[in-house]
Amino acid sequence: MSSHYKALTRRTNPDVIPIFPLSGAVLLPGCELPLNIFEPRYLNMIDDALKGDRLIGMVQSDGDKVKAVGGLGRIIQFSETDDGRYLIVLKGLKRFTVVSETPLERPYRQAKITYENFPGDADFHMPETMPEAISDKGGEGRAALTVAMRSFAKTLGVNVDWDALSEIPLPRLIDQASMISPFKAEDKQSLLEAADTEERRRLLIGLMHLYASNTPDDKSKMN
């Protein structure tokens, strides 16, 4: 499936997309994001997407404005609940930069975008072949990340299946941890905008150690 999404990402280049502003949620290439859709305007957005190419742009909101960089996702799973909600899963294809928002013609927002700042995102769909995974000689990169993850997990009081995590290619582990970790919105945005996997790994490790070292009072201020 990775080769399929790599090819799909390369040939999928809409210049205007519907955008779903959601603070605290980022979508990285090759990763999956489950969403619970209940607002009427976004139910309408899903309806329209399912009639077409099933594409949605995830962006973080900053008041009425949206962050400049977001993630293009394709709906790969969809179900409707008895109370009218949609439960969907987005597969991240690639990142984009918002050029401008278009005049409001639908209940939801749309934006003109460009992908020129992220030419290598298609390669994220085959993390087992990425240079970062191949060049991690001796496992130093994974070891440092694991130390940070253990410290962070202990602080959060969550149990982690470390054996299962050891089977995930390092680039994919970095991206998934970046998406699900309960960081502040601006920290998640920094992880999304990282130039490459190594930069994201270093930033992720630093954030995990920083959050793990904060006192309970500091943590309450982060929420």
N, C-alpha and C positions, 0 to 999 in steps of 0.2 A: 504493500500500500504506500510505502514511503516514496517509491519512484513515481507512482501515480500522482501523488500530491505535489511532488517536485515539478512534474510536467504541467500539472494544472496551474500551479502558481506562476510559472513562466508565461503561460498564455492568457492568464486572467489579468486584465489591466483596465478595468472601468475607470473613467476619469471623474465620474460623479456617482456617489454612493449614499445610501441612507446611513445616518450615524446614530448610534445609541450612546448618549453620554451617561456614564456611570462612574462616580468617584470610587476609587479603591479597586477597580477591576481593569486589568490589562490583559491583552491577548497577544501572545508571542507565536511566531511561526512554528507549526508542527504540534502545538499544544491544543488541548481541548478545554472549553469553558462552558459549563452548564449554566443556564439562565432560566429564571422563573419570570415569565412575562405576564403582567396583569394590567398595566395602564392601557386605556383604550387606544391612544395614539401609537403605542408600540405593538399592540395586537394588530393594528392596521399595517404597521411596518412589516410584521412577520407575514401577514397575508400576502402583501405585495411581493415580498422576497420569494415566497414559495411559488408564486406564479411565474417568477423569472429565473434568475441565476442563483438564487438563494444566498446572496452576499449581503453582509452587514459590516459596517465599520464600528469597532469599539473604540471609544475615546473617553478619557477622563474629563469630568466637568470641573470647572472652576467658576462657580457662580453661574452666570448666563453664558459665559464663554467656555470653549472647549480647548483642551491642550493641543498643541500643534502636531504632535505625533500620536498615531493610533495604530490599531491592528485590523487588517481586513480578515473577516472570518466567513466561512461557508457553513450553512446549516447542514449538519450531517445526521442529526436525530431530531425528531419532532413528535410531540404528543399533545393532545388537548384534554384538559381535566373537565370534570362534570360542572365545575363552577366557572368555566370559561377562560381559565388561564392556559397559556402555552408553556410547555416545558421543552426547551430546546438545548442542543449542544452545538456550539460553534467550533469549527476546526480552524485554527489560525493559519492563514496562507502567507501573508507578508505584512510588513509595516508600511505606513504611508505618512506623508506630511500633508496637513490641511492647507490648501491654498486660500480658500475662501468658502463661506457658506453661500448656498444658492438661495434665491427668493423662495419663500415658503409657499409651495404649491400643494403639499400633502400635509396631513396632521403632524407628521414627524419631520425632523430636520434632515437636510441633505447637504453634502459638501463636495466641492471640487477638490481633487487630491492629486498628488504626484508620488511616484515610487522611486524617484531618481536618487534619493539619499540612501537607499537600501538595496543595492543591486545584488547582493549575495544572499538575500533571504531565502531563496528557493533551496539553497543547500542545507538549510536547517531541517528539511524534511528527511534527510538521511544522516542523522547524527553519528551513526557508527562509522561513517567514512570521513567525517570532518577532521581537519588537521588537529584541532584541540584534543580530540579523543585519541588520535593516533600518537600524538607527541607527548602524552602524559606519562613519560617514562618513570617507572618506579611508583607511579600513582600519587605523586606529591600533590597534584592539583586536587584529586579526589580526597586525599587524606586531610588536607587543610579544610576542605569544605565539610567533611564529615565531622571534624572537631567542632566547627562552628555550628553545625546543625544539631549536634548532641547538646551543646550548651544552650542553644536557643530552645530546643524541645524541652529540656529540663525546666527552663524558666517558665515556659508556657504550661507545663504540667501535662504534656501529651505523650502517648506511647507511640513509638515508631518501629516498624518492621525493618530493621537495618539490613537484614539479609536480602529482603526484596529490593531495597534501594540499591544494593550493590550490583544488581543485575541491569540497572538502567544505565545506558550510555551517559557519560559525564555531561555532554552538552545538553541532553534532554533533562537530566536531573537538575542542572542549573536553572533551566528555563521554567520547569514545573515548580521548583521551590520559589522562584521569583514571583510567580503568579499567585501561589496560594498562601505565602507568608503574610501574616497580619501586620504589614508595615503601613506607615502613613502614605497618603496618596502621592505626595511629592517624591517619596523614596521609591515607590513602585514605578513612577514615571521615569526616574533616573535609570532603573533597571531595564525598562522597556527601550529607552533610547541609547543604551550602551552600544558602542560601535561594533563589538564582536563578543564572542562567548567568553574569552579570557577577561575582557574588561568587566563583563557582567559577573563572572565568578568572583573576581576580586571585590567588586562592590557588594555583592551578596554576602560574602564572608564578613566584610567590615560591618555591614548593617546588622547581621545576626549577632556578632559580638557586642555591638553597641546596644542593641535592644536587650540582650541578655544581661548586660552589666547595669542597666538602669534599676533604680529602686522602685518599689511598688507605687510610690507617689509620682515618680517620673512616668511610669507606664500609664497611669490614669490620665496624665496630660496628653499622651499620644492618641488617645481614643476620641 
